[in-house]
Amino acid sequence: MLVGFLTWLPMGLMVATMVLLMTARGLSLAEVGLSVTVFSIVTVSLELPTGGLADVIGRRMVLAASAAFTVAALAMIAVSTSFWMFLVSGVLKGVARALSSGPATSWYVDTVHAIEGRDADLKPGLAKGGAMESVALCLGVLAGGVVPLLVPPSLMFPLAAPPLLGAVAAAVLLVVVIFAMPEPAHERRSLASVLREVPATVMAGVRLAAGSPVLRRLTAAAVCSGVMLTSIELLTPGRLAALAGTAERGSLAYAVVAALGFAASAAGSALAPRAARLAGGSARGAIAGAVVAALSVGWLAATSGLGGAAGLVNAGAAYVTLFVGLSVGSLLCLEMTHNAVSAAERTTVTSTSSLSLQSGGVVANLTLGALATQAGPAAAWAVAALVTLSSALLFVRMPAPRDSSRSPVPPARSLSG
């Protein structure tokens, strides 16, 4: 829970002011977009290799490296004054994000399985971890929005304070990971053996994800979630700015709504085990989560013509409901993913899921943005709602994990000699 909180607190701190800091330092919106695109490209490119690295050398070392890269990235953002400096910080941040994708939950699942066996119930612990991550984002975005108002301009540039605080939080994470995450001892590896084993582990994980009926469905569901999430991130700020009247008021409204969304995400993670029990299983609980999320995006589309306070209230309520449903479904998908794999490829497969989520985001960026420009945000949200609703069908009659996918695959080092 502590590691999950500290992993996402730095990101929460910089959400509210990131774009404002970059534009205040002289970047155009096109340059801001390019910097974000570089971050996404680096993250997508390294998702699978870093997942394989964690499966080979251990979760703790990879998570510690992620914390170190986060410290460097956010410290550089705080002092960046040019486009190229922000571009380099985007690369560092992308490396950190890719390294952090999966190791903490994989470490948790491995530990629980070692203590309680393969049939241990993963939902309670995963729910608590997911809730703490959302709490970190909620508190972080609120603190990041308030801190610039409290920092004297004579001391430092106020908008640079949140990423600097994020670097401090990442440094605390580094210490916690090194000293408070005991991991079973790994065989000492030479650099050459690691370089041989990582590609083999990645290929084994990809083959498992492609060959398992359960994992194929979960991968497709992640793509649909990426489409839906990107439609929200892409269109909500502009919608709130239009409702609030000015960009400054819209920024404040977005910070508040985003904080409420993260709080709702924490609530959804905490409710996921109960939702699975009430629905009669994790797959049925995921169906319920997808339906709630789809209806919420449809709510945004249906109320996009409202203005003033009514529009703000409806947008905020839909946003909160959306993240409750999304978190319920996401956590149950995470549980089903971990139950379908063994420790040998656990982080690689979760990285595949993360890669699928981001791939859905790329598709949405290329299509829904243009659709919103031509036909308005309501049309784009309607499409995203249909995609999300369709994803619920992926969980109908979800096949049970095959024995071969639940048993350990041969270690990658045996394949490489």
Contacts in CASP RR format, 6 or more apart in sequence:
PFRMAT RR
TARGET T0000
AUTHOR 0000-0000-0000
METHOD contacts of the structure
MODEL  1
MLVGFLTWLPMGLMVATMVLLMTARGLSLAEVGLSVTVFSIVTVSLELPT
GGLADVIGRRMVLAASAAFTVAALAMIAVSTSFWMFLVSGVLKGVARALS
SGPATSWYVDTVHAIEGRDADLKPGLAKGGAMESVALCLGVLAGGVVPLL
VPPSLMFPLAAPPLLGAVAAAVLLVVVIFAMPEPAHERRSLASVLREVPA
TVMAGVRLAAGSPVLRRLTAAAVCSGVMLTSIELLTPGRLAALAGTAERG
SLAYAVVAALGFAASAAGSALAPRAARLAGGSARGAIAGAVVAALSVGWL
AATSGLGGAAGLVNAGAAYVTLFVGLSVGSLLCLEMTHNAVSAAERTTVT
STSSLSLQSGGVVANLTLGALATQAGPAAAWAVAALVTLSSALLFVRMPA
PRDSSRSPVPPARSLSG
1 128 0 8 1.000
1 129 0 8 1.000
1 132 0 8 1.000
2 132 0 8 1.000
2 176 0 8 1.000
2 180 0 8 1.000
3 63 0 8 1.000
3 104 0 8 1.000
3 173 0 8 1.000
3 176 0 8 1.000
3 177 0 8 1.000
3 180 0 8 1.000
3 181 0 8 1.000
4 104 0 8 1.000
4 129 0 8 1.000
4 130 0 8 1.000
4 132 0 8 1.000
4 133 0 8 1.000
4 136 0 8 1.000
5 132 0 8 1.000
5 133 0 8 1.000
5 135 0 8 1.000
5 136 0 8 1.000
6 136 0 8 1.000
6 169 0 8 1.000
6 170 0 8 1.000
6 172 0 8 1.000
6 173 0 8 1.000
6 176 0 8 1.000
7 63 0 8 1.000
7 66 0 8 1.000
7 67 0 8 1.000
7 100 0 8 1.000
7 104 0 8 1.000
7 133 0 8 1.000
7 136 0 8 1.000
7 173 0 8 1.000
8 133 0 8 1.000
8 134 0 8 1.000
8 136 0 8 1.000
8 137 0 8 1.000
9 136 0 8 1.000
9 137 0 8 1.000
9 139 0 8 1.000
9 140 0 8 1.000
9 166 0 8 1.000
9 169 0 8 1.000
10 70 0 8 1.000
10 74 0 8 1.000
10 163 0 8 1.000
10 166 0 8 1.000
10 167 0 8 1.000
10 169 0 8 1.000
10 170 0 8 1.000
10 173 0 8 1.000
11 137 0 8 1.000
12 136 0 8 1.000
12 137 0 8 1.000
12 140 0 8 1.000
12 141 0 8 1.000
12 144 0 8 1.000
13 140 0 8 1.000
13 141 0 8 1.000
13 143 0 8 1.000
13 144 0 8 1.000
13 147 0 8 1.000
13 162 0 8 1.000
13 163 0 8 1.000
13 165 0 8 1.000
13 166 0 8 1.000
13 169 0 8 1.000
14 74 0 8 1.000
14 77 0 8 1.000
14 144 0 8 1.000
14 162 0 8 1.000
14 163 0 8 1.000
14 166 0 8 1.000
15 137 0 8 1.000
15 140 0 8 1.000
15 141 0 8 1.000
15 144 0 8 1.000
15 255 0 8 1.000
15 258 0 8 1.000
16 141 0 8 1.000
16 144 0 8 1.000
16 145 0 8 1.000
16 162 0 8 1.000
16 251 0 8 1.000
16 254 0 8 1.000
16 255 0 8 1.000
16 258 0 8 1.000
17 144 0 8 1.000
17 145 0 8 1.000
17 148 0 8 1.000
17 159 0 8 1.000
17 162 0 8 1.000
17 163 0 8 1.000
18 77 0 8 1.000
18 163 0 8 1.000
19 32 0 8 1.000
20 159 0 8 1.000
20 251 0 8 1.000
21 77 0 8 1.000
21 159 0 8 1.000
21 160 0 8 1.000
21 163 0 8 1.000
22 31 0 8 1.000
22 32 0 8 1.000
22 35 0 8 1.000
22 86 0 8 1.000
23 29 0 8 1.000
23 32 0 8 1.000
24 157 0 8 1.000
24 159 0 8 1.000
25 80 0 8 1.000
25 81 0 8 1.000
25 82 0 8 1.000
25 86 0 8 1.000
27 35 0 8 1.000
27 83 0 8 1.000
27 86 0 8 1.000
31 83 0 8 1.000
31 86 0 8 1.000
34 87 0 8 1.000
35 83 0 8 1.000
35 86 0 8 1.000
35 87 0 8 1.000
35 89 0 8 1.000
35 90 0 8 1.000
38 87 0 8 1.000
38 90 0 8 1.000
38 91 0 8 1.000
39 90 0 8 1.000
39 91 0 8 1.000
39 93 0 8 1.000
39 94 0 8 1.000
39 97 0 8 1.000
40 358 0 8 1.000
40 362 0 8 1.000
42 90 0 8 1.000
42 91 0 8 1.000
42 94 0 8 1.000
42 95 0 8 1.000
42 98 0 8 1.000
43 94 0 8 1.000
43 97 0 8 1.000
43 98 0 8 1.000
43 101 0 8 1.000
43 358 0 8 1.000
44 355 0 8 1.000
44 358 0 8 1.000
44 359 0 8 1.000
44 362 0 8 1.000
45 98 0 8 1.000
46 94 0 8 1.000
46 95 0 8 1.000
46 98 0 8 1.000
46 99 0 8 1.000
47 98 0 8 1.000
47 101 0 8 1.000
47 351 0 8 1.000
47 352 0 8 1.000
47 354 0 8 1.000
47 355 0 8 1.000
47 358 0 8 1.000
48 202 0 8 1.000
48 206 0 8 1.000
48 348 0 8 1.000
48 351 0 8 1.000
48 352 0 8 1.000
48 355 0 8 1.000
49 98 0 8 1.000
49 198 0 8 1.000
49 199 0 8 1.000
49 202 0 8 1.000
50 62 0 8 1.000
50 98 0 8 1.000
50 99 0 8 1.000
50 101 0 8 1.000
50 351 0 8 1.000
51 62 0 8 1.000
51 101 0 8 1.000
51 102 0 8 1.000
51 103 0 8 1.000
51 202 0 8 1.000
51 347 0 8 1.000
51 348 0 8 1.000
51 350 0 8 1.000
51 351 0 8 1.000
52 198 0 8 1.000
52 201 0 8 1.000
52 202 0 8 1.000
52 345 0 8 1.000
52 347 0 8 1.000
52 348 0 8 1.000
52 351 0 8 1.000
53 62 0 8 1.000
53 194 0 8 1.000
53 198 0 8 1.000
54 62 0 8 1.000
54 63 0 8 1.000
54 102 0 8 1.000
54 103 0 8 1.000
54 106 0 8 1.000
54 347 0 8 1.000
54 348 0 8 1.000
55 106 0 8 1.000
55 201 0 8 1.000
55 343 0 8 1.000
55 344 0 8 1.000
55 345 0 8 1.000
55 346 0 8 1.000
55 347 0 8 1.000
55 348 0 8 1.000
55 412 0 8 1.000
56 189 0 8 1.000
56 194 0 8 1.000
56 197 0 8 1.000
56 198 0 8 1.000
56 201 0 8 1.000
56 412 0 8 1.000
57 186 0 8 1.000
57 189 0 8 1.000
57 194 0 8 1.000
58 103 0 8 1.000
58 183 0 8 1.000
58 186 0 8 1.000
59 102 0 8 1.000
59 103 0 8 1.000
59 104 0 8 1.000
59 106 0 8 1.000
59 107 0 8 1.000
59 110 0 8 1.000
59 181 0 8 1.000
59 183 0 8 1.000
59 347 0 8 1.000
60 103 0 8 1.000
60 107 0 8 1.000
60 177 0 8 1.000
60 178 0 8 1.000
60 181 0 8 1.000
60 183 0 8 1.000
62 99 0 8 1.000
62 103 0 8 1.000
62 347 0 8 1.000
63 99 0 8 1.000
63 100 0 8 1.000
63 103 0 8 1.000
63 104 0 8 1.000
63 107 0 8 1.000
63 177 0 8 1.000
63 181 0 8 1.000
64 174 0 8 1.000
64 177 0 8 1.000
64 178 0 8 1.000
65 99 0 8 1.000
66 96 0 8 1.000
66 97 0 8 1.000
66 99 0 8 1.000
66 100 0 8 1.000
66 103 0 8 1.000
67 96 0 8 1.000
67 170 0 8 1.000
67 171 0 8 1.000
67 173 0 8 1.000
67 174 0 8 1.000
67 177 0 8 1.000
68 174 0 8 1.000
69 92 0 8 1.000
69 93 0 8 1.000
69 94 0 8 1.000
69 95 0 8 1.000
69 96 0 8 1.000
69 99 0 8 1.000
70 93 0 8 1.000
70 96 0 8 1.000
70 100 0 8 1.000
70 166 0 8 1.000
70 167 0 8 1.000
70 170 0 8 1.000
70 173 0 8 1.000
71 167 0 8 1.000
71 170 0 8 1.000
71 171 0 8 1.000
71 174 0 8 1.000
72 92 0 8 1.000
73 89 0 8 1.000
73 90 0 8 1.000
73 92 0 8 1.000
73 93 0 8 1.000
73 94 0 8 1.000
73 95 0 8 1.000
73 96 0 8 1.000
74 89 0 8 1.000
74 93 0 8 1.000
74 163 0 8 1.000
74 164 0 8 1.000
74 166 0 8 1.000
74 167 0 8 1.000
74 170 0 8 1.000
75 163 0 8 1.000
75 164 0 8 1.000
75 167 0 8 1.000
76 85 0 8 1.000
76 88 0 8 1.000
76 89 0 8 1.000
76 92 0 8 1.000
77 86 0 8 1.000
77 89 0 8 1.000
77 93 0 8 1.000
77 160 0 8 1.000
77 163 0 8 1.000
78 160 0 8 1.000
78 161 0 8 1.000
78 163 0 8 1.000
78 164 0 8 1.000
78 167 0 8 1.000
79 85 0 8 1.000
79 160 0 8 1.000
80 86 0 8 1.000
80 89 0 8 1.000
98 351 0 8 1.000
101 350 0 8 1.000
101 351 0 8 1.000
101 354 0 8 1.000
102 347 0 8 1.000
102 350 0 8 1.000
102 351 0 8 1.000
102 354 0 8 1.000
103 347 0 8 1.000
105 126 0 8 1.000
105 334 0 8 1.000
105 338 0 8 1.000
105 350 0 8 1.000
106 338 0 8 1.000
106 343 0 8 1.000
106 346 0 8 1.000
106 347 0 8 1.000
106 350 0 8 1.000
107 181 0 8 1.000
107 183 0 8 1.000
108 125 0 8 1.000
108 126 0 8 1.000
109 122 0 8 1.000
109 338 0 8 1.000
109 343 0 8 1.000
109 346 0 8 1.000
110 184 0 8 1.000
110 343 0 8 1.000
110 346 0 8 1.000
112 120 0 8 1.000
112 122 0 8 1.000
112 125 0 8 1.000
113 120 0 8 1.000
113 343 0 8 1.000
114 184 0 8 1.000
118 406 0 8 1.000
122 335 0 8 1.000
122 338 0 8 1.000
122 339 0 8 1.000
123 272 0 8 1.000
123 273 0 8 1.000
123 276 0 8 1.000
123 282 0 8 1.000
123 331 0 8 1.000
123 332 0 8 1.000
123 335 0 8 1.000
124 273 0 8 1.000
126 269 0 8 1.000
126 272 0 8 1.000
126 331 0 8 1.000
126 334 0 8 1.000
126 335 0 8 1.000
126 338 0 8 1.000
127 269 0 8 1.000
127 270 0 8 1.000
127 271 0 8 1.000
127 272 0 8 1.000
127 273 0 8 1.000
127 331 0 8 1.000
128 269 0 8 1.000
128 270 0 8 1.000
129 269 0 8 1.000
130 265 0 8 1.000
130 266 0 8 1.000
130 269 0 8 1.000
130 327 0 8 1.000
130 331 0 8 1.000
131 266 0 8 1.000
131 267 0 8 1.000
131 268 0 8 1.000
131 269 0 8 1.000
131 270 0 8 1.000
132 266 0 8 1.000
133 266 0 8 1.000
133 269 0 8 1.000
134 262 0 8 1.000
134 263 0 8 1.000
134 264 0 8 1.000
134 265 0 8 1.000
134 266 0 8 1.000
134 269 0 8 1.000
134 327 0 8 1.000
135 262 0 8 1.000
135 263 0 8 1.000
135 266 0 8 1.000
137 262 0 8 1.000
137 265 0 8 1.000
138 259 0 8 1.000
138 260 0 8 1.000
138 261 0 8 1.000
138 262 0 8 1.000
138 263 0 8 1.000
138 265 0 8 1.000
138 266 0 8 1.000
141 255 0 8 1.000
141 258 0 8 1.000
141 259 0 8 1.000
141 262 0 8 1.000
142 255 0 8 1.000
142 259 0 8 1.000
143 162 0 8 1.000
143 165 0 8 1.000
144 161 0 8 1.000
144 162 0 8 1.000
144 165 0 8 1.000
144 255 0 8 1.000
145 162 0 8 1.000
145 255 0 8 1.000
147 158 0 8 1.000
147 161 0 8 1.000
147 162 0 8 1.000
147 165 0 8 1.000
148 158 0 8 1.000
148 159 0 8 1.000
148 161 0 8 1.000
148 162 0 8 1.000
149 158 0 8 1.000
151 158 0 8 1.000
151 161 0 8 1.000
156 164 0 8 1.000
189 197 0 8 1.000
193 413 0 8 1.000
193 416 0 8 1.000
196 412 0 8 1.000
196 413 0 8 1.000
196 416 0 8 1.000
197 412 0 8 1.000
197 413 0 8 1.000
197 416 0 8 1.000
198 412 0 8 1.000
200 412 0 8 1.000
200 413 0 8 1.000
200 415 0 8 1.000
200 416 0 8 1.000
201 344 0 8 1.000
201 345 0 8 1.000
201 348 0 8 1.000
201 412 0 8 1.000
202 348 0 8 1.000
204 344 0 8 1.000
204 345 0 8 1.000
204 348 0 8 1.000
204 409 0 8 1.000
204 410 0 8 1.000
204 412 0 8 1.000
204 415 0 8 1.000
205 341 0 8 1.000
205 345 0 8 1.000
205 348 0 8 1.000
205 349 0 8 1.000
205 352 0 8 1.000
205 409 0 8 1.000
206 348 0 8 1.000
206 352 0 8 1.000
208 215 0 8 1.000
208 341 0 8 1.000
208 345 0 8 1.000
208 349 0 8 1.000
208 405 0 8 1.000
208 409 0 8 1.000
209 215 0 8 1.000
209 216 0 8 1.000
209 219 0 8 1.000
209 349 0 8 1.000
209 352 0 8 1.000
210 216 0 8 1.000
212 340 0 8 1.000
212 401 0 8 1.000
212 402 0 8 1.000
212 405 0 8 1.000
213 399 0 8 1.000
213 402 0 8 1.000
214 336 0 8 1.000
214 340 0 8 1.000
214 398 0 8 1.000
214 399 0 8 1.000
214 400 0 8 1.000
214 401 0 8 1.000
214 402 0 8 1.000
214 405 0 8 1.000
215 337 0 8 1.000
215 340 0 8 1.000
215 341 0 8 1.000
215 349 0 8 1.000
215 352 0 8 1.000
215 405 0 8 1.000
217 394 0 8 1.000
217 395 0 8 1.000
217 398 0 8 1.000
218 333 0 8 1.000
218 336 0 8 1.000
218 337 0 8 1.000
218 340 0 8 1.000
218 353 0 8 1.000
218 394 0 8 1.000
219 352 0 8 1.000
219 353 0 8 1.000
219 356 0 8 1.000
220 356 0 8 1.000
220 391 0 8 1.000
220 394 0 8 1.000
221 286 0 8 1.000
221 290 0 8 1.000
221 333 0 8 1.000
221 391 0 8 1.000
221 394 0 8 1.000
221 395 0 8 1.000
222 333 0 8 1.000
222 353 0 8 1.000
222 354 0 8 1.000
222 356 0 8 1.000
222 357 0 8 1.000
222 360 0 8 1.000
223 356 0 8 1.000
223 357 0 8 1.000
223 359 0 8 1.000
223 360 0 8 1.000
223 363 0 8 1.000
224 360 0 8 1.000
224 387 0 8 1.000
224 388 0 8 1.000
224 390 0 8 1.000
224 391 0 8 1.000
224 394 0 8 1.000
225 326 0 8 1.000
225 330 0 8 1.000
225 357 0 8 1.000
225 360 0 8 1.000
225 388 0 8 1.000
225 391 0 8 1.000
226 357 0 8 1.000
226 358 0 8 1.000
226 359 0 8 1.000
226 360 0 8 1.000
226 361 0 8 1.000
226 364 0 8 1.000
227 360 0 8 1.000
227 361 0 8 1.000
227 363 0 8 1.000
227 364 0 8 1.000
227 368 0 8 1.000
227 384 0 8 1.000
227 387 0 8 1.000
227 388 0 8 1.000
228 293 0 8 1.000
228 294 0 8 1.000
228 297 0 8 1.000
228 326 0 8 1.000
228 364 0 8 1.000
228 384 0 8 1.000
228 385 0 8 1.000
228 387 0 8 1.000
228 388 0 8 1.000
229 326 0 8 1.000
229 357 0 8 1.000
229 361 0 8 1.000
230 360 0 8 1.000
230 361 0 8 1.000
230 364 0 8 1.000
230 365 0 8 1.000
230 368 0 8 1.000
231 297 0 8 1.000
231 364 0 8 1.000
231 368 0 8 1.000
231 380 0 8 1.000
231 381 0 8 1.000
231 383 0 8 1.000
231 384 0 8 1.000
232 297 0 8 1.000
232 300 0 8 1.000
232 319 0 8 1.000
232 322 0 8 1.000
232 384 0 8 1.000
234 364 0 8 1.000
234 365 0 8 1.000
234 368 0 8 1.000
234 369 0 8 1.000
234 372 0 8 1.000
234 380 0 8 1.000
235 368 0 8 1.000
235 369 0 8 1.000
235 372 0 8 1.000
235 377 0 8 1.000
235 380 0 8 1.000
235 381 0 8 1.000
236 254 0 8 1.000
236 257 0 8 1.000
236 300 0 8 1.000
236 315 0 8 1.000
236 319 0 8 1.000
237 250 0 8 1.000
237 251 0 8 1.000
237 254 0 8 1.000
238 250 0 8 1.000
239 300 0 8 1.000
239 304 0 8 1.000
239 315 0 8 1.000
239 377 0 8 1.000
240 250 0 8 1.000
240 253 0 8 1.000
240 254 0 8 1.000
240 257 0 8 1.000
240 312 0 8 1.000
240 315 0 8 1.000
241 247 0 8 1.000
241 249 0 8 1.000
241 250 0 8 1.000
241 251 0 8 1.000
241 253 0 8 1.000
241 254 0 8 1.000
243 250 0 8 1.000
243 253 0 8 1.000
243 307 0 8 1.000
243 308 0 8 1.000
243 311 0 8 1.000
243 312 0 8 1.000
243 315 0 8 1.000
244 250 0 8 1.000
244 252 0 8 1.000
244 253 0 8 1.000
244 312 0 8 1.000
253 312 0 8 1.000
257 315 0 8 1.000
257 316 0 8 1.000
257 319 0 8 1.000
260 316 0 8 1.000
260 319 0 8 1.000
260 320 0 8 1.000
261 319 0 8 1.000
261 320 0 8 1.000
261 322 0 8 1.000
261 323 0 8 1.000
262 323 0 8 1.000
263 320 0 8 1.000
264 319 0 8 1.000
264 320 0 8 1.000
264 321 0 8 1.000
264 322 0 8 1.000
264 323 0 8 1.000
264 324 0 8 1.000
264 327 0 8 1.000
265 323 0 8 1.000
265 324 0 8 1.000
265 326 0 8 1.000
265 327 0 8 1.000
266 327 0 8 1.000
267 324 0 8 1.000
267 327 0 8 1.000
268 275 0 8 1.000
268 323 0 8 1.000
268 324 0 8 1.000
268 325 0 8 1.000
268 327 0 8 1.000
268 328 0 8 1.000
268 331 0 8 1.000
269 327 0 8 1.000
269 328 0 8 1.000
269 331 0 8 1.000
271 324 0 8 1.000
271 328 0 8 1.000
272 285 0 8 1.000
272 327 0 8 1.000
272 328 0 8 1.000
272 329 0 8 1.000
272 331 0 8 1.000
272 332 0 8 1.000
275 285 0 8 1.000
275 288 0 8 1.000
275 289 0 8 1.000
275 328 0 8 1.000
275 332 0 8 1.000
276 282 0 8 1.000
276 284 0 8 1.000
276 285 0 8 1.000
276 332 0 8 1.000
278 285 0 8 1.000
279 285 0 8 1.000
279 287 0 8 1.000
279 288 0 8 1.000
282 332 0 8 1.000
282 335 0 8 1.000
282 336 0 8 1.000
283 332 0 8 1.000
283 336 0 8 1.000
283 395 0 8 1.000
283 396 0 8 1.000
283 398 0 8 1.000
284 395 0 8 1.000
285 328 0 8 1.000
285 329 0 8 1.000
285 332 0 8 1.000
285 395 0 8 1.000
286 328 0 8 1.000
286 329 0 8 1.000
286 332 0 8 1.000
286 333 0 8 1.000
286 336 0 8 1.000
286 392 0 8 1.000
286 395 0 8 1.000
287 392 0 8 1.000
287 395 0 8 1.000
287 396 0 8 1.000
288 325 0 8 1.000
288 328 0 8 1.000
288 329 0 8 1.000
289 325 0 8 1.000
289 326 0 8 1.000
289 328 0 8 1.000
289 329 0 8 1.000
289 392 0 8 1.000
290 325 0 8 1.000
290 329 0 8 1.000
290 388 0 8 1.000
290 389 0 8 1.000
290 391 0 8 1.000
290 392 0 8 1.000
290 395 0 8 1.000
291 389 0 8 1.000
291 392 0 8 1.000
292 321 0 8 1.000
292 322 0 8 1.000
292 324 0 8 1.000
292 325 0 8 1.000
292 328 0 8 1.000
293 322 0 8 1.000
293 325 0 8 1.000
293 326 0 8 1.000
293 329 0 8 1.000
293 388 0 8 1.000
294 385 0 8 1.000
294 386 0 8 1.000
294 388 0 8 1.000
294 389 0 8 1.000
294 391 0 8 1.000
294 392 0 8 1.000
295 321 0 8 1.000
295 385 0 8 1.000
295 389 0 8 1.000
296 318 0 8 1.000
296 319 0 8 1.000
296 321 0 8 1.000
296 322 0 8 1.000
296 325 0 8 1.000
297 318 0 8 1.000
297 322 0 8 1.000
297 381 0 8 1.000
297 384 0 8 1.000
297 385 0 8 1.000
297 388 0 8 1.000
298 318 0 8 1.000
298 381 0 8 1.000
298 382 0 8 1.000
298 385 0 8 1.000
299 314 0 8 1.000
299 317 0 8 1.000
299 318 0 8 1.000
299 321 0 8 1.000
300 315 0 8 1.000
300 318 0 8 1.000
300 319 0 8 1.000
300 322 0 8 1.000
300 377 0 8 1.000
300 381 0 8 1.000
301 377 0 8 1.000
301 378 0 8 1.000
301 379 0 8 1.000
301 381 0 8 1.000
301 382 0 8 1.000
301 385 0 8 1.000
302 378 0 8 1.000
303 311 0 8 1.000
303 314 0 8 1.000
303 315 0 8 1.000
303 318 0 8 1.000
304 376 0 8 1.000
304 377 0 8 1.000
304 378 0 8 1.000
304 381 0 8 1.000
305 311 0 8 1.000
305 378 0 8 1.000
306 314 0 8 1.000
333 353 0 8 1.000
334 350 0 8 1.000
334 353 0 8 1.000
336 398 0 8 1.000
337 349 0 8 1.000
337 350 0 8 1.000
337 353 0 8 1.000
338 346 0 8 1.000
338 350 0 8 1.000
339 401 0 8 1.000
339 406 0 8 1.000
340 349 0 8 1.000
340 401 0 8 1.000
340 405 0 8 1.000
340 406 0 8 1.000
341 349 0 8 1.000
341 405 0 8 1.000
341 406 0 8 1.000
342 405 0 8 1.000
342 406 0 8 1.000
342 407 0 8 1.000
342 408 0 8 1.000
342 409 0 8 1.000
343 408 0 8 1.000
344 408 0 8 1.000
344 409 0 8 1.000
344 410 0 8 1.000
344 411 0 8 1.000
344 412 0 8 1.000
345 409 0 8 1.000
364 384 0 8 1.000
368 380 0 8 1.000
368 383 0 8 1.000
368 384 0 8 1.000
369 380 0 8 1.000
371 379 0 8 1.000
371 380 0 8 1.000
371 383 0 8 1.000
372 379 0 8 1.000
372 380 0 8 1.000
END
